[in-house]
Amino acid sequence: MSKDISALSYEQARDELAKIVAKLEAGGASLEDSIALWERGEELAKICNQWLDSAKERLDKGTK
């Protein structure tokens, strides 16, 4: 999980986010670890949304 988020592809960010969600849902992590996972997940979700917004813009430009 230490890889720079900005260097991740959409697929890498999505897959890491899914793993974080699974870890949080499974429970058992300390509060501190859970917060760190949550914060990383928030950043990953933001990157995924940026990738999707960019793809949508490119598609929209192609249909006009």
Summary of the structure (lengths in Angstrom):
residues: 64
radius of gyration: 14.4
end to end distance: 39.6
largest distance: 50.6
contacts: 146
relative contact order: 0.16
helix: 81%
strand: 0%
